[in-house]
Each structure stands twice: as structure tokens, then as C-alpha cells.
Amino acid sequence: MKKIALIVISSAGLLLSQIVSAAEIPWASSPEEVGMSSVRLEQINTVMQRHIEAGDIQGAVTAVARHGKLVHFKAHGLMDVENERPMQEDSIFIMMSSSKPVLGVAAMMMIEEGLIRPEDPVSMYLPEFADLQVAVLKDSIDENISPRRVDRTNIPEHRLVPAKREITIHDLLTHTSGLGTGGLGTLSGIQAPFPLPSDRTLETEMSRYASGALDFQPGERWSYSGLVGLDVVARIIEIVSEQPFDEFLQERIFEPLDMNNTWFNVPEEYSDRRVAIHGRDMSPFFDRTTNYFSASAGLNSTAEDYLKFEQMLVNGGELFGNRLLSPRTIEMMSSDQAGGLYNGIGRVQDGLGFGYTVYVTEDPVAAGARRSAGAFGWMGAFGTRTWTDPEEALTGVLLLQQPHGRTQYDFENAIQQAIID
């Protein structure tokens, strides 16, 4: 009897080992196995150290996979400058807007299942979003001529006109809705403070978001809705899935992808792994438990978890034997859905399109991008940047907590020059 028990226990241990192994992206035997140069990949470490020594960033975690195999994964610098704690590979970062592509995948799931359609009016699920108005300059004949961003200390005179049509889920996913994009309509009070107080939820905030005016006519501009538009989509997902948004993500995305280190609320036992951003008061992020599960900026995560997420995308919607989306749906998500309206964020940049929650490289030369045509991804306000490059079967993850464009560019450049086949 004891012998049988031993066999069962040993078999269970072997099975557990296989499960754990299966939930990890394997390392390539060498970068050369997947057409990359091990010598040239060292440039990633060189440029990260250069920017750390220059004081541009305090530290980073960088990861690269090609053809489904890891070729680079490294922690650089410090996770806590004050206490001189080195960055760890499993350090936890505030992802900010890098949360948005996760919402994109959740929305595409609901589209695949026929529970929502991109062309659906938002009011079909949230009636308070019917009959919205648009804020325009008071004396302007052309209603489309209005500031994209408004200084609250110097608000120009404006008036409200009816929206030509209702905003749709498509508008929200592409940032072409005019909802909460920082213009004249946003002054009505719909811009969300962040982080929101713990007693607020996605459900409680919808009426407030719907109470203001739009910043432009739906579908006629691209303007970034940093903290509002995608949270409205998250609430719609709650309604049609009959699940709280955090539970939906956990069950439908994080568990299948073995993203065990991604949370809205970081468990107390893992708090010592959080990156302390040098020179910034982190108490609004660290000293709270939220019930507002922001699809726009609410997640905390690690480089390994986001590499798994990007690997699922480059695989056409599947990872570890779990299919989240079909390849055709990934193509839909990563194709220009904004009708050519997108030309960069923060600065004018040609050669780009915008899909559902991600920007897409259409012409690498015009965009000045170190990615292939068809590559897509997004970024966060604190410096995180992740992307998928289908042409090269490549995924890249750069987690920072200081936004620094040069570091981001140098990381992508180091990857591109390491591709040799």
C-alpha cells in the first residue's frame, strides 16, 4: 500500500513539474537558434547601463522572445534607490496605460462571442450615454475647430451642440469618441482623478462620465482618452459577461496565460517587490486597496507576465495550449481601425495607424520606428512599453518607472540590430 502511495505521489510530482514547465516561455538554446546574435543582444545591457549612469532611469527589466523562445531577460539598476535595493527580474511595476491592451483583448473576446459589436452604441448598454452633446468654441463657425487640450486656468468661451451620432464601442476602443480626451467637453467634470477613491467602482462612475460633453464629434478626430473611454468599455464587459471586470480578467486572461503576478491590488505578501519610483510619492498607489478596476491604467505586473501576454498575441491568440482569440481577431485588433486619424501621441508621427487599444506600425521608415510593418503595442505613463512584431515572430518588453523616450528607442534599436536571420 505504501509503495502504491509513493508511486501516486511521485507521479503527481512529475505532473506538477510538467504543468509548471509548460507555463513558462522556454529559453532558446542560444539566440542564434532563433536567428538572433548573442553578441549583439548584449547591446541591450550596454544601453540600459548607460541610461542608468546618466540618471535617465533608476532601473529596468527587459525581455525579448523570438519564435516562442526567450533570448534575453535581465534586471538592471535599482528597484529602490533610497535603500539601494537592486532591481529583480520579478519586480512589480505600475503599468498605467500598458493596462489598455489587456482591455483590448477582453473586448475582442466579447466581440468573438457575439455579446457586443464594435458598432454598438454605448447607450445600448449604458442608457445615460444617449443624447450627448459636443463642446465647441463659442464664436467658431466650424464646429470642428476647437482645442484638443484645454488649460483649466484659461478656459475659452464655448457652447454645446448636439452630437451628430451616438458614440460606439468602436469609438471608445480607437480613442475617436471625444469622451474624456482633455478638451472643452472634459471641463464638464468627467475627467477621472487617479487613483480613484476606494469606495468608487466602474458602475458608480458611469453616470458621472456621461454627464459631461464630448470634446469633438464622434469619429472625426483621434484624441487620447487616458482615464475614461476604456473604463466605459470595461463596464460594458461587466454587464454582458455578468462578472466584475477584475474577475473576468483573472478567469479569462490571467489564469490561462499563467500571469500569476498581475493585479489591480498587489497582495500584501508581495509588496516588497514593488518598484519604488525615485523622487515620487508612491503612497497614492501603495497605501490603498481599490474597488475601481481601471481598464485604462489600473494594473500592476511583471516583465515575465507581460511577455506571456505579448507572446499570446504573436502566436495568434494562443499560449500554453489555451486559445484566447482567433488569429483573425488578432488581425482585426492590430489593424488600423481609426481611419488614418492617428498620427502619434505627444508628438506628430507619420507611418502609424491605430487598432483596438494599440498603435500599429504601418510604415517603419515614415514612423522612424525600430519595428517591422504590422508590429503593434502600447505603453504606460511611467515608462513601460511592450509590443508584438508578427513579421519577426518577436515580442519585446521594457519595464521602466521613469518615462524616457531615448531609453525606449535604444532598447528597440538594440533588438533590431540583433536580428541576423
C-alpha positions in Angstrom: 0.0 0.0 0.0 2.8 2.4 0.9 4.5 1.5 -2.4 1.4 2.4 -4.4 1.1 5.7 -2.5 4.7 6.5 -3.2 4.0 5.9 -6.9 1.0 8.2 -6.9 2.8 10.9 -5.1 5.8 10.6 -7.5 3.5 10.7 -10.5 1.7 13.7 -9.1 5.0 15.5 -8.5 6.1 14.7 -12.1 2.7 16.0 -13.4 3.1 19.2 -11.3 6.6 19.7 -12.7 5.3 19.3 -16.2 2.5 21.8 -15.6 4.9 24.4 -14.2 7.3 23.8 -17.0 4.5 24.2 -19.6 3.5 27.5 -18.2 6.9 29.1 -18.9 8.2 30.5 -22.1 11.3 28.3 -22.8 14.7 29.6 -23.4 16.4 29.2 -26.7 19.5 27.0 -26.5 21.2 30.1 -27.9 19.9 33.3 -29.5 21.4 32.0 -32.8 18.8 29.2 -32.7 16.1 31.7 -33.4 18.1 33.9 -35.7 19.5 36.4 -33.2 23.1 37.3 -32.3 24.1 36.6 -28.7 26.9 39.2 -29.0 24.6 41.9 -30.4 21.9 41.3 -27.8 24.5 42.4 -25.2 23.8 45.9 -26.5 20.6 45.9 -24.5 22.6 45.6 -21.3 25.0 48.3 -22.5 22.3 50.9 -23.3 20.4 50.2 -20.1 23.6 50.8 -18.0 24.4 53.9 -20.0 21.0 55.4 -19.2 21.2 54.4 -15.5 24.6 56.1 -15.2 23.3 59.2 -16.9 20.4 59.4 -14.4 17.7 59.0 -17.0 16.3 55.9 -15.3 16.8 54.2 -12.0 16.5 50.7 -13.4 14.6 48.4 -15.7 13.6 44.9 -16.5 14.0 43.9 -20.2 12.8 40.8 -22.0 12.8 39.6 -25.6 11.5 36.4 -27.2 11.6 35.2 -30.8 9.8 32.2 -32.4 8.4 31.4 -29.0 11.7 31.2 -27.1 13.4 33.6 -24.7 16.7 35.1 -25.9 17.0 37.9 -23.3 15.7 38.5 -19.8 17.5 40.8 -17.4 17.1 43.2 -14.5 19.1 46.4 -14.5 19.8 49.1 -11.9 17.8 49.7 -8.7 14.2 49.0 -7.7 14.6 51.2 -4.6 17.2 54.0 -4.8 16.8 55.2 -1.2 17.5 51.7 0.2 19.9 50.7 -2.6 17.9 47.6 -3.4 18.8 46.1 -6.8 16.2 45.5 -9.4 14.9 41.9 -9.6 13.5 40.0 -12.5 10.2 39.6 -10.7 9.9 43.3 -9.6 6.4 44.6 -9.8 5.8 47.7 -11.9 2.8 50.1 -12.1 1.7 49.6 -15.7 -0.5 52.6 -16.1 -1.7 52.7 -19.7 0.0 49.5 -20.5 -3.2 48.1 -18.9 -5.1 49.1 -22.0 -4.2 46.3 -24.4 -5.4 43.8 -21.8 -8.8 45.5 -22.0 -8.5 45.3 -25.8 -8.2 41.5 -25.6 -11.1 41.3 -23.2 -13.2 43.4 -25.6 -12.2 41.2 -28.6 -13.3 38.1 -26.6 -16.8 39.6 -26.1 -16.9 40.5 -29.8 -16.0 37.0 -30.8 -18.7 35.6 -28.6 -21.3 38.0 -30.1 -22.0 39.6 -26.8 -21.0 43.1 -28.1 -20.3 44.5 -31.6 -17.9 47.4 -32.3 -20.7 49.4 -34.0 -23.0 49.1 -31.0 -23.9 52.5 -29.4 -22.7 52.7 -25.9 -26.2 53.7 -24.8 -27.4 50.2 -25.8 -25.7 49.0 -22.6 -25.5 52.3 -20.6 -28.6 54.4 -21.4 -27.1 57.5 -19.7 -24.7 57.9 -22.7 -27.6 58.7 -25.1 -28.1 62.2 -26.5 -24.6 63.5 -25.6 -23.6 67.0 -26.6 -20.3 68.3 -28.0 -18.4 71.4 -26.7 -17.2 73.8 -29.3 -15.7 77.3 -29.3 -18.4 79.9 -28.8 -17.7 82.1 -31.8 -16.4 79.4 -34.2 -18.4 78.7 -37.4 -16.6 75.4 -38.0 -17.5 73.2 -35.1 -14.5 71.0 -35.6 -12.1 73.8 -34.8 -11.7 73.5 -31.0 -8.6 73.0 -28.9 -7.5 69.4 -28.4 -6.3 70.1 -24.8 -7.5 72.9 -22.6 -5.7 74.7 -19.7 -8.2 74.8 -16.9 -6.8 78.1 -15.7 -7.6 79.7 -19.1 -10.8 78.2 -20.4 -12.0 79.7 -23.7 -15.7 80.6 -24.1 -17.6 77.7 -25.6 -21.1 76.4 -26.3 -22.7 73.0 -26.7 -24.1 71.4 -29.8 -25.8 68.1 -30.4 -23.6 65.1 -31.3 -24.2 64.1 -34.9 -24.5 60.4 -33.8 -24.1 58.4 -30.6 -20.6 57.2 -29.5 -20.0 53.5 -30.2 -17.8 50.8 -28.7 -15.6 51.2 -31.8 -15.1 54.9 -31.0 -14.0 54.1 -27.4 -11.6 51.3 -28.4 -10.0 53.6 -31.0 -10.0 56.9 -29.0 -12.2 58.6 -31.6 -15.2 59.2 -29.3 -14.3 62.6 -27.8 -15.1 61.3 -24.4 -12.7 62.4 -21.6 -9.9 63.5 -24.0 -8.9 66.7 -22.2 -10.7 69.2 -24.4 -13.6 71.6 -23.8 -16.1 68.9 -23.0 -13.9 67.3 -20.5 -14.1 70.5 -18.4 -17.6 69.5 -17.5 -16.1 67.2 -14.9 -15.8 63.8 -16.5 -12.0 63.5 -16.3 -11.2 60.9 -13.7 -8.8 61.6 -10.8 -6.3 58.8 -10.5 -6.2 56.7 -8.4 -9.9 56.9 -7.6 -11.1 56.7 -4.0 -11.6 53.1 -2.9 -15.3 53.4 -2.5 -15.9 54.1 -6.2 -16.4 51.3 -8.8 -16.8 51.2 -12.6 -20.6 51.0 -12.0 -20.8 54.1 -9.8 -18.7 56.3 -12.2 -20.6 55.8 -15.4 -23.3 58.5 -14.7 -20.5 61.0 -14.0 -18.7 60.2 -17.2 -21.9 60.6 -19.2 -22.8 63.9 -17.5 -20.3 65.9 -19.4 -19.9 66.9 -23.0 -17.8 65.3 -25.8 -14.6 67.1 -26.9 -15.4 66.6 -30.6 -17.9 65.0 -32.9 -17.6 61.1 -32.7 -15.4 59.6 -35.3 -14.0 62.9 -36.6 -10.7 63.0 -34.6 -8.2 60.9 -32.8 -7.6 62.1 -29.2 -6.4 60.1 -26.3 -8.9 59.2 -23.6 -6.4 58.4 -20.9 -8.7 57.5 -18.0 -12.3 57.4 -19.2 -13.1 55.8 -22.5 -11.8 52.3 -22.0 -13.2 52.2 -18.5 -16.6 52.6 -20.1 -15.8 49.5 -22.2 -14.8 47.7 -19.1 -18.2 48.4 -17.5 -19.9 47.1 -20.6 -17.9 43.9 -20.3 -19.1 43.6 -16.7 -22.7 43.9 -17.9 -22.5 41.4 -20.8 -20.3 38.9 -19.0 -22.1 39.2 -15.7 -18.8 39.3 -13.9 -16.8 42.1 -12.2 -14.1 43.2 -14.5 -11.2 42.1 -12.3 -12.8 38.6 -12.0 -13.2 38.4 -15.8 -9.6 39.2 -16.4 -8.4 36.7 -13.8 -10.5 33.9 -15.2 -10.4 34.6 -18.9 -6.9 36.1 -19.4 -4.5 35.9 -16.4 -5.1 32.3 -15.4 -4.9 30.8 -18.9 -1.7 32.7 -19.6 -0.3 31.9 -16.1 0.0 35.6 -15.4 0.2 35.0 -11.6 1.9 38.3 -10.8 -0.6 40.7 -12.3 -3.1 42.5 -10.1 -5.2 45.6 -9.5 -4.4 45.3 -5.8 -0.9 43.9 -5.1 -1.2 41.3 -2.3 0.5 42.4 0.9 2.9 39.5 0.9 4.4 40.8 -2.4 4.6 44.5 -1.5 8.3 44.3 -1.0 8.7 43.5 -4.7 7.1 46.8 -5.8 9.4 49.3 -7.6 9.7 52.5 -5.5 9.9 55.3 -8.0 12.7 57.6 -7.1 11.6 61.2 -6.4 7.9 60.4 -6.4 5.4 60.0 -3.6 4.1 56.4 -4.1 1.6 56.4 -1.3 -1.4 57.0 -3.6 -0.5 53.8 -5.3 0.9 51.7 -2.5 -1.2 52.7 0.5 -4.7 51.8 -0.8 -6.9 49.0 -1.9 -9.1 49.9 -4.9 -12.5 48.7 -5.9 -12.3 50.7 -9.1 -10.7 48.3 -11.6 -9.5 50.7 -14.2 -9.0 49.2 -17.6 -7.2 52.4 -18.6 -4.4 52.4 -16.0 -5.0 50.1 -13.1 -2.8 47.1 -13.4 0.5 46.2 -11.6 2.6 43.5 -13.2 6.0 42.0 -14.0 8.1 41.6 -17.2 7.5 37.9 -17.3 3.7 38.2 -17.1 3.6 40.8 -19.9 5.9 38.8 -22.1 3.4 35.9 -21.8 0.6 38.3 -22.8 2.6 39.6 -25.8 3.6 36.0 -26.7 -0.1 35.0 -26.8 -0.7 37.8 -29.3 2.2 37.0 -31.6 1.1 33.3 -31.5 -2.3 34.5 -33.0 -4.2 34.3 -29.7 -2.9 31.1 -28.1 -0.4 30.2 -25.4 0.3 27.1 -23.3 -2.4 25.2 -25.1 -5.1 27.8 -24.2 -6.7 29.8 -27.1 -8.0 33.2 -26.0 -8.7 34.6 -29.5 -8.6 33.5 -33.1 -5.8 34.7 -35.4 -8.3 36.7 -37.5 -9.4 38.5 -34.4 -5.8 39.4 -33.5 -5.5 40.8 -37.1 -8.7 42.9 -36.5 -7.4 44.2 -33.2 -4.0 45.1 -34.7 -5.1 46.7 -38.0 -5.8 50.4 -38.4 -9.3 51.0 -37.2 -9.1 54.7 -36.8 -9.4 55.6 -40.5 -6.0 57.2 -40.7 -6.8 59.7 -37.9 -3.9 58.6 -35.7 -0.5 60.3 -36.2 1.2 59.8 -32.8 0.7 60.7 -29.2 2.7 63.6 -27.6 4.3 64.4 -31.0 3.3 64.2 -34.6 4.5 60.8 -36.1 3.7 59.6 -39.5 3.6 55.9 -40.6 1.3 54.7 -37.8 -2.2 53.5 -37.5 -4.4 52.7 -34.5 -6.2 49.5 -33.9 -8.3 48.5 -30.9 -6.3 49.9 -27.9 -2.9 49.5 -29.7 -1.0 51.5 -32.2 0.2 49.8 -35.3 3.4 50.4 -37.3 2.3 50.7 -41.0 5.5 52.3 -42.5 8.6 51.9 -40.3 10.6 54.4 -42.3 8.0 57.2 -42.1 7.4 56.4 -38.4 11.1 56.3 -37.5 10.3 53.0 -35.8 12.7 50.2 -35.0 9.9 47.7 -35.6 8.5 45.9 -38.7 5.4 46.8 -40.6 2.5 45.3 -38.7 4.1 45.5 -35.3 1.7 46.7 -32.6 1.7 47.5 -28.9 1.2 50.3 -26.3 2.9 52.0 -23.4 2.4 53.5 -19.9 2.9 56.9 -18.5 5.7 55.7 -16.1 7.8 54.3 -19.0 6.5 50.7 -19.6 6.5 49.6 -23.2 5.5 46.3 -24.7 4.9 45.2 -28.3 4.4 42.3 -30.7 6.1 42.1 -34.1 4.4 39.3 -36.1 6.7 39.7 -39.1 9.7 38.8 -37.0 7.7 36.5 -34.6 9.2 38.7 -31.9 7.9 40.2 -28.6 9.6 42.9 -26.6 9.0 44.1 -23.0 10.6 47.1 -21.4 9.5 47.9 -17.9 10.6 51.3 -16.5 9.2 53.6 -13.9 10.6 56.8 -15.4 9.3 57.7 -18.9 12.3 58.2 -21.1 12.0 58.2 -24.8 15.6 57.7 -25.6 15.8 54.6 -23.4 12.8 53.2 -25.1 14.2 53.8 -28.6 17.6 52.4 -27.7 16.1 49.2 -26.4 14.1 48.7 -29.6 17.1 49.6 -31.7 19.3 47.1 -29.8 16.8 44.3 -30.6 16.5 45.2 -34.3 20.3 45.2 -34.8 20.5 41.8 -33.1 18.2 40.1 -35.7 20.5 38.2 -38.1 18.2 35.8 -39.8 
